[in-house]
Amino acid sequence: MTALQLPAGVELAGALKPGFETILTPEALAFIVDLQRRFNPTRQALLAARVERQKRLDGGEKPDFLPETRNIRESDWTVASLPKDILDRRVEITGPVDRKMIVNALNSGANVFMADFEDASTPTWTNMLDGQINLRAANRREIDFTEPSTGKAYALGQQIATLFVRPRGWHLPERHLIVDGEPMSGSLFDFGLYFFHNAKQRLENGTGTYFYLPKLESHLEARLWNDVFVHAQNTLGVPQGTIKATVLIETILATFEMDEILWELKEHSAGLNCGRWDYIFSFIKKFREQDWAVLPNRGEVTMTTHFLRTYSQLVIKTCHRRDVHAMGGMAAQIPIKNDPAANETAMERVRADKKREAGDGHDGTWVAHPGLVAIAKAEFDAVMKDANQIARKRQDVHVTAADLLQVPQGGKSEAGLRQNVAVGIGYVEAWLRGIGCVPLFNLMEDAATAEISRAQVWQWVRHGQKLDDGRAITKELVRQIVREELDKVKAQVGEAAYAAGRHEDAAQLMIDLVEQPVFREFLTLPAYDRIVADERQAA
């Protein structure tokens, strides 16, 4: 094993597998450790501010547009001009950073591939470092993949999607690299290594270095990212504005600060995106102590409900006023190969969703499977004759705080409760095995949908809700359904496969999260602790 040359005050707590030393070079480590020392104090202060804000929300405060930034919202300004290769983003595909996914996504016919270190990837040390190796190879056009079981070979075609990268959110640590006694920020780790190894290569390729930024809750969190971008570009001698970043509006609080977020990232902005699944999770989480905020079955909380439709239209109006893209949300459906009728029903839902987005004025949309690229593209092609719809300013849209906080009506069924339990356990079980993007019940699920599932069960129990048939939703009922859903899985996969999996561990984590009196901010934090413990045990 090659020994790493570590900067003073830095410890490596992850295994150094062959190839990792090509990413964790002395120069790369010095770069990311500098980012950590320079920006982590601000990150920690912003995370502390989230806690204080949550206390006020728990006490009944409702969010509103900030009076102190009214001038930014009301004055006329635009973000910096956009590079040619991201003017047309009508279909974007997302997925984890494994080698096969990267090749297939870049070849999928989508305009953009968002390679995801966050919700679609379990942050095992191997996944994170292999992902960096894979993306560096992709930027050099040196990436290929051969399926071990079949020998089928995959290689990049001539025309490939434009690459964006999503680092982990500000809240997530990287416990395998310890800087001055503390785990490094996962955000700065992912961003820093990718930027260090690829920014100049991408300039040689005639493009910039493009990112998606997740889980932001305020414009001050966007300001921190902008400060990181400015410093990183200066340090590596890369022209300012080489970085462009799209912010996911996937927290209810960020919705009230969208103009301000674009303002903070002005030179580096590539617009906003409707992160719809995390947005629903955020709504439950932020208003967790409020009876008025209890949501109905997840399946009834669609983008046609008032609070989600107005949110997406406000994203469009805000972005287009500032001459930048407003991206639509994820179509999580996947092709159903063995049931043509069910497949057509699923694809029709995708068409309707993308038709609505294109008609509203979005400049593009997300899909989770290559089989959906053509369907989404057709709906945008029918409406969007130019590269984007930024010229549609949507001045007819008028959204108030009350619109954004209007809770949809609907039921709370046993089927809805079971779906939450089954999806939560099914996803976490795969996550604990290192797989962060999982097909469940004909949908491609990532951490966001698992978060909705466990949050909604917690909310229903916490607020003493009743099922439509009158039964109380209690901890005991949830435990009963967890056991029944586990028995279904065991019957389906067989005793041996069940024992080899992590179903019981996932179920226990689900129960622990649902039964905690104080809502746990992210399930990925305790789950990550288990991943790290597993790695240490296996070492």
C-alpha positions in Angstrom: 0.0 0.0 0.0 1.3 3.4 -1.0 1.6 5.8 2.0 0.0 9.2 1.5 1.8 12.5 2.1 -0.7 14.2 4.4 -0.6 17.8 5.4 0.1 18.6 9.0 -2.9 18.2 11.2 -4.6 15.8 8.8 -5.5 12.1 9.4 -6.7 9.5 6.9 -9.4 7.3 8.4 -10.3 5.5 5.1 -8.5 2.6 3.4 -6.1 3.5 0.7 -7.1 1.3 -2.2 -5.2 1.1 -5.5 -5.8 4.2 -7.5 -7.0 6.4 -4.6 -3.5 7.9 -4.4 -4.0 9.4 -7.9 -6.9 11.4 -6.4 -5.5 12.1 -3.0 -2.3 13.6 -4.3 -0.3 15.9 -2.0 -1.4 18.9 -4.1 -5.1 17.9 -4.1 -5.0 17.3 -0.3 -3.4 20.6 0.3 -6.1 22.3 -1.8 -9.1 20.7 -0.1 -7.6 21.1 3.4 -7.1 24.8 2.7 -10.8 24.9 1.7 -11.8 23.2 5.0 -9.7 25.5 7.2 -10.8 28.6 5.4 -14.5 28.0 5.0 -15.6 25.4 7.6 -16.1 27.9 10.4 -18.6 29.7 8.3 -20.3 26.4 7.4 -20.6 25.5 11.1 -22.0 28.9 11.9 -24.6 28.5 9.1 -25.6 25.0 10.4 -26.0 26.5 13.9 -28.2 29.2 12.3 -30.4 26.4 10.9 -30.9 25.1 14.4 -31.9 28.5 15.8 -34.3 29.0 12.9 -35.9 25.6 13.6 -36.5 26.6 17.2 -38.5 29.7 15.9 -40.5 27.5 13.5 -41.2 25.0 16.2 -42.6 27.9 18.2 -45.0 28.8 15.5 -43.1 31.3 13.3 -44.0 31.1 9.6 -41.5 32.0 6.9 -41.9 35.1 4.7 -40.0 37.0 2.2 -37.1 38.9 3.9 -37.7 42.6 4.5 -34.0 43.3 4.7 -33.4 42.1 1.1 -36.5 43.7 -0.5 -34.2 45.9 -2.6 -32.6 42.8 -4.2 -36.0 41.4 -5.0 -37.4 44.6 -6.4 -34.5 46.0 -8.4 -33.6 45.0 -11.9 -30.4 42.9 -12.4 -29.5 39.7 -14.2 -26.9 37.0 -13.6 -23.8 36.7 -15.8 -24.3 35.4 -19.3 -24.4 31.6 -19.7 -21.9 29.5 -21.7 -23.1 28.1 -25.0 -23.0 24.5 -23.9 -25.6 25.0 -21.2 -28.1 27.2 -23.0 -30.2 24.2 -24.0 -30.9 21.9 -21.0 -34.3 20.5 -22.0 -33.6 17.0 -20.6 -31.2 16.3 -17.8 -30.6 12.8 -16.5 -29.3 12.1 -13.0 -27.7 9.2 -11.2 -24.8 8.0 -9.1 -21.1 8.2 -9.9 -20.5 4.6 -10.7 -18.7 3.8 -14.0 -21.6 2.1 -15.8 -24.0 4.8 -14.9 -21.7 7.6 -16.1 -21.1 6.0 -19.5 -24.8 5.2 -20.1 -26.0 8.6 -18.9 -23.5 10.5 -21.0 -24.6 8.5 -24.0 -28.4 8.7 -23.1 -29.3 11.5 -25.5 -30.0 13.9 -22.6 -28.6 17.4 -22.8 -27.1 17.2 -19.3 -26.0 14.4 -16.9 -25.9 15.3 -13.3 -23.4 13.0 -11.6 -24.5 12.7 -8.0 -22.3 12.4 -4.9 -25.3 13.2 -2.8 -28.8 11.6 -2.7 -28.2 8.9 -5.3 -24.9 7.7 -3.8 -24.2 6.0 -0.5 -21.2 7.9 0.8 -18.9 4.9 1.4 -15.3 5.8 1.1 -15.0 3.6 -1.9 -18.0 5.0 -3.7 -16.8 8.6 -3.1 -13.2 8.0 -4.3 -14.2 5.7 -7.2 -16.6 8.4 -8.3 -13.8 10.9 -8.4 -11.7 8.5 -10.5 -14.6 7.8 -12.8 -15.4 11.5 -13.4 -11.8 12.4 -14.1 -11.7 9.6 -16.7 -15.0 10.8 -18.2 -13.6 14.3 -18.6 -10.6 12.9 -20.4 -12.9 10.7 -22.5 -11.0 7.7 -21.2 -13.9 6.0 -19.5 -15.4 2.6 -20.5 -17.1 -0.3 -18.7 -17.4 -4.0 -19.3 -20.2 -5.9 -17.6 -18.5 -8.8 -15.7 -21.5 -11.1 -16.0 -22.1 -10.7 -19.7 -18.9 -9.3 -21.1 -21.0 -6.5 -22.7 -18.8 -3.4 -23.3 -19.8 0.2 -22.9 -17.9 3.2 -24.3 -18.6 6.9 -24.8 -20.2 7.9 -28.1 -19.3 11.0 -30.1 -22.1 13.1 -28.8 -22.4 13.1 -25.0 -24.3 15.0 -22.4 -22.8 18.0 -20.7 -21.6 17.0 -17.2 -22.7 18.6 -14.0 -21.7 17.3 -10.6 -23.6 17.5 -7.3 -21.5 17.4 -4.2 -23.0 16.5 -0.8 -25.0 19.1 1.2 -23.5 21.5 3.8 -24.8 19.2 6.6 -22.9 16.1 5.6 -19.4 15.2 7.0 -16.7 13.2 5.4 -15.5 11.1 8.3 -12.7 9.4 6.4 -10.6 12.6 6.3 -10.0 14.3 9.6 -8.7 17.9 9.6 -7.5 19.4 12.8 -9.5 16.8 14.8 -12.8 17.2 12.9 -14.3 15.3 10.0 -14.0 17.3 6.8 -17.1 18.8 5.2 -18.5 16.4 2.6 -19.4 19.4 0.4 -15.9 20.8 0.3 -14.4 17.3 -0.1 -16.5 16.4 -3.2 -16.3 19.9 -4.8 -12.6 20.4 -4.0 -11.3 17.1 -5.4 -13.5 17.3 -8.5 -12.5 20.9 -9.2 -8.8 20.3 -8.6 -8.6 17.4 -10.9 -10.9 18.5 -13.7 -11.2 22.3 -14.0 -8.3 22.8 -16.3 -9.1 19.7 -18.3 -12.6 21.0 -18.9 -11.2 24.3 -20.0 -9.1 22.4 -22.5 -12.3 20.7 -23.6 -13.8 24.1 -24.3 -16.2 24.0 -21.4 -16.6 25.1 -17.8 -16.9 23.2 -14.5 -20.6 22.9 -13.7 -22.3 22.0 -10.4 -25.7 21.4 -8.7 -25.9 22.7 -5.2 -28.3 20.8 -2.8 -30.2 21.4 0.4 -29.6 25.2 0.7 -31.8 26.9 3.2 -30.8 30.5 2.8 -29.0 33.0 0.6 -26.1 33.1 3.1 -25.5 29.4 2.4 -25.3 30.4 -1.3 -22.9 33.2 -0.4 -20.6 30.6 1.2 -20.6 28.6 -2.0 -19.8 31.7 -4.0 -16.9 32.5 -1.7 -15.6 28.9 -2.2 -15.9 29.3 -6.0 -14.0 32.6 -6.1 -11.2 31.3 -3.9 -10.9 27.9 -5.7 -10.7 29.6 -9.1 -8.1 32.1 -7.9 -6.0 29.4 -6.2 -5.9 27.2 -9.4 -5.5 30.2 -11.7 -8.8 29.5 -13.5 -10.7 32.4 -14.9 -13.5 33.7 -12.6 -16.9 32.6 -13.9 -15.5 29.3 -15.1 -17.7 27.6 -12.5 -21.5 27.7 -13.1 -23.9 26.3 -10.5 -27.6 25.5 -10.4 -29.2 25.6 -7.0 -31.8 23.1 -6.1 -34.8 24.8 -4.5 -35.6 21.8 -2.4 -36.3 23.4 1.0 -39.3 25.4 1.9 -37.1 28.2 3.4 -35.0 28.6 0.2 -38.2 29.4 -1.7 -38.5 32.7 0.1 -34.9 33.7 -0.8 -34.7 32.7 -4.5 -33.8 36.2 -5.8 -31.2 36.5 -3.1 -29.7 33.1 -3.9 -29.3 34.1 -7.5 -27.9 37.4 -6.5 -25.2 35.8 -4.3 -24.1 33.4 -7.1 -24.6 36.0 -9.8 -21.3 35.5 -11.7 -21.5 31.7 -11.1 -25.3 31.1 -11.4 -26.8 28.6 -13.8 -30.3 29.0 -12.4 -32.6 27.1 -10.1 -34.2 23.7 -10.1 -37.4 22.4 -8.5 -36.2 19.6 -6.2 -39.7 18.4 -5.6 -39.2 15.3 -3.4 -36.8 17.0 -1.0 -39.1 20.0 -1.0 -42.0 17.9 0.3 -39.7 16.4 2.9 -38.5 19.9 3.9 -42.1 21.0 4.4 -42.8 18.2 6.8 -39.5 18.7 8.6 -39.6 22.5 9.0 -43.2 22.5 10.2 -42.9 19.3 12.1 -44.5 20.6 15.3 -47.4 22.3 13.6 -50.8 20.6 13.3 -51.7 22.7 10.3 -48.8 21.3 8.3 -49.8 17.6 8.3 -49.8 16.3 4.8 -52.0 13.6 3.2 -50.7 10.4 1.5 -47.5 11.0 -0.4 -49.2 9.9 -3.6 -51.7 12.7 -3.3 -49.0 15.4 -2.8 -48.4 16.0 -6.6 -47.1 19.0 -8.5 -50.6 20.0 -9.4 -51.4 20.8 -5.7 -51.6 24.5 -5.1 -48.5 24.9 -2.9 -46.3 22.9 -5.2 -47.6 24.4 -8.5 -47.2 28.0 -7.1 -43.7 27.1 -5.9 -42.7 25.9 -9.4 -44.2 28.9 -11.1 -42.4 31.2 -8.8 -39.1 29.5 -9.6 -39.8 30.2 -13.3 -40.8 33.8 -12.8 -37.8 34.5 -10.6 -35.2 32.8 -12.9 -36.5 34.3 -16.1 -36.5 37.8 -14.7 -32.8 37.3 -14.0 -32.1 35.7 -17.4 -31.3 32.2 -16.2 -32.8 28.7 -16.4 -35.6 27.4 -14.3 -35.4 23.6 -14.3 -38.3 21.3 -13.7 -38.4 18.3 -11.4 -37.7 14.6 -11.5 -39.7 12.0 -13.3 -38.9 9.0 -11.1 -40.8 6.4 -13.2 -38.8 3.6 -14.9 -39.9 1.4 -17.8 -41.9 -1.6 -16.7 -40.7 -4.3 -19.1 -43.1 -7.2 -18.2 -46.4 -5.3 -18.1 -47.2 -3.2 -21.2 -50.4 -1.8 -19.7 -48.7 -0.7 -16.5 -45.8 0.7 -18.5 -48.1 2.8 -20.7 -49.8 4.2 -17.6 -46.5 5.1 -16.1 -45.2 6.7 -19.3 -48.4 8.7 -19.6 -47.8 10.1 -16.2 -44.3 11.2 -17.3 -45.8 12.8 -20.5 -48.4 14.8 -18.5 -45.8 15.9 -16.0 -43.4 17.1 -18.6 -46.2 18.7 -20.7 -47.2 20.7 -17.7 -43.6 21.8 -17.0 -43.0 22.8 -20.5 -46.3 24.7 -20.7 -45.6 26.6 -17.5 -42.3 27.8 -18.9 -39.6 25.6 -17.4 -36.4 25.4 -19.5 -35.8 21.7 -19.0 -36.6 18.8 -16.7 -35.1 15.8 -14.9 -35.4 12.1 -15.6 -33.9 9.1 -13.7 -33.8 6.5 -16.5 -32.4 6.7 -20.1 -35.7 5.2 -21.3 -37.5 8.5 -20.3 -35.2 10.8 -22.2 -37.1 10.7 -25.5 -40.5 11.0 -23.8 -39.4 14.1 -21.9 -37.7 15.6 -24.9 -40.8 15.3 -27.1 -42.9 17.3 -24.6 -40.3 20.1 -24.4 -39.7 20.0 -28.2 -43.4 20.5 -28.8 -43.4 23.8 -26.8 -39.8 25.0 -26.6 -38.7 26.0 -30.1 -35.6 27.8 -29.0 -32.8 26.7 -26.6 -34.8 27.7 -23.6 -37.9 29.7 -22.5 -36.1 32.5 -20.6 -37.8 35.1 -22.7 -41.1 34.0 -21.1 -41.0 36.2 -18.1 -44.3 34.9 -16.5 -45.2 38.3 -15.1 -48.7 37.0 -14.7 -47.5 34.9 -11.8 -48.2 36.4 -8.3 -47.3 34.2 -5.4 -47.7 35.0 -1.7 -46.3 33.4 1.4 -49.8 32.0 2.0 -49.8 30.3 -1.4 -46.5 28.5 -0.6 -47.8 27.3 2.8 -51.2 26.1 1.7 -51.5 22.4 2.8 -53.3 20.1 0.3 -56.3 18.1 1.3 -56.3 14.3 1.0 -56.6 11.0 2.9 -54.3 9.0 5.1 -54.8 5.4 4.1 -53.3 2.1 5.2 -52.0 1.7 1.7 -50.2 5.1 2.0 -48.8 4.2 5.4 -47.6 0.8 4.0 -46.0 2.5 1.0 -44.0 4.8 3.3 -42.8 1.9 5.4 -42.0 -0.3 2.4 -40.1 2.5 0.5 -38.3 3.6 3.6 -37.1 0.2 4.5 -36.4 -0.9 0.9 -34.3 2.2 0.2 -32.3 2.2 3.4 -31.6 -1.6 3.1 -29.9 -0.9 -0.3 -28.2 2.2 1.0 -26.6 0.2 3.9 -25.2 -2.1 1.2 -23.6 0.8 -0.6 -26.3 1.4 -3.2 -27.9 4.9 -3.2 -30.2 4.7 -6.2 -32.8 1.9 -6.1 -35.7 0.8 -8.2 -38.7 0.2 -5.9 -42.3 -0.4 -7.0 -41.5 0.8 -10.6 -40.0 4.1 -9.4 -36.3 5.0 -9.1 -35.9 6.1 -5.5 -33.1 8.0 -3.9 -32.6 9.4 -0.4 -35.2 12.2 -0.9 -38.1 9.8 -1.2 -36.9 7.7 1.7 -36.8 11.0 3.7 -40.4 11.8 2.8 -41.5 8.3 3.8 -40.0 8.2 7.3 -40.8 11.9 7.9 -44.5 11.4 7.0 -44.8 8.4 9.3 -43.2 10.4 12.1 -45.5 13.3 11.4 -48.7 11.2 11.4 -47.7 9.5 14.7 -46.5 12.7 16.3 -49.8 14.5 15.6 -52.1 11.6 16.5 -53.5 11.2 13.0 -56.1 8.6 12.1 -56.3 6.4 9.0 -59.3 6.9 6.7 -60.9 3.9 8.4 -60.7 5.5 11.8 -57.7 3.6 13.3 -55.2 5.7 15.1 -51.7 5.9 13.6 -49.6 4.8 16.6 -46.1 3.5 17.1 -47.6 0.1 17.7 -49.4 0.1 14.4 -46.3 1.2 12.6 -44.3 -1.6 14.2 -46.9 -4.1 13.1 -46.8 -2.8 9.5 -43.0 -2.8 9.5 -43.1 -6.5 10.6 -45.7 -7.4 7.9 -43.7 -5.6 5.2 -40.5 -7.4 6.2 -42.4 -10.7 6.1 -43.5 -9.9 2.5 -39.9 -9.2 1.5 -38.7 -12.4 3.1 -41.4 -14.4 1.2 -40.5 -12.7 -2.0 -36.7 -13.0 -1.9 -36.3 -16.2 0.1 -34.7 -16.9 3.5 -31.1 -16.9 2.3 -31.2 -13.7 0.3 -33.1 -12.0 3.2 -30.5 -13.1 5.7 -27.7 -11.8 3.4 -29.3 -8.4 3.2 -29.8 -5.5 5.6 -33.5 -5.6 6.0 -33.7 -5.9 9.7 -31.1 -3.1 10.2 -33.1 -0.9 7.9 -36.3 -1.6 9.7 -34.8 -0.9 13.0 -33.4 2.5 11.8 -36.8 3.3 10.4 -38.5 2.5 13.7 -35.9 4.5 15.6 -36.4 7.5 13.5 -40.2 7.3 13.6 -40.3 6.9 17.4 -37.8 9.6 18.3 -39.6 12.5 20.1 -37.4 15.0 18.4 -37.3 14.8 14.7 -33.9 13.7 13.3 -32.9 16.2 10.6 -31.6 13.7 8.0 -31.8 9.9 8.0 -28.5 9.8 6.1 -26.6 11.0 9.2 -27.3 8.0 11.5 -27.2 5.7 8.4 -23.8 7.2 7.6 -22.6 6.4 11.1 -23.5 2.7 10.4 -21.7 2.7 7.1 -18.5 4.0 8.8 -18.9 1.5 11.6 -19.3 -1.3 9.0 -16.2 -0.2 7.2 -14.1 -0.2 10.4 -15.4 -3.6 11.3 -14.5 -5.0 7.9 -11.0 -3.4 7.9 
